[in-house]
Amino acid sequence: NRMGSPEDLAGAAYFLCTDEASWVTGQTLVVDGGTTFR
């Protein structure tokens, strides 16, 4: 396990800025490497 870096979040941030995310509204996007699932 390691602490996340800004680069780890970059993909999610980029996705939210694209047209593919136009239907994503009012959601919490958890980017934690699966920590909350364990």
N, C-alpha and C positions, 0 to 999 in steps of 0.2 A: 504494500500500500504506500501511496505517496500523496503529498499535498498537490492539489490541482494547480495548473499554471494558466495564465491568460490565454495561451495557445489552445488549451483544452476547451475553453469556452468560446473560442473564435468561430468554430463551425456552427454552433447553435446560434450565435449572434448573426452570423452571415445568413443562415437559413431564414431567420425572422425578417431579414431585410429584403428577401426575394419575393417574387410574385407567387411562388409555390406556397408561401405561408399566408397568403391573403385570406384563407378561411380559418386561420388560427386566431381566435379572439377570446379574451378573458381566461386564459390558461396560465398555469404556473409550470414553466418548463424546468424540470429538475435536471441539472447537469452535475452529477456528483460521483460518476464512475460506478454507480450501482450500490453505493453505501447504504442508502435507505432501504434497498431491497433485501439486504442481508439480514 
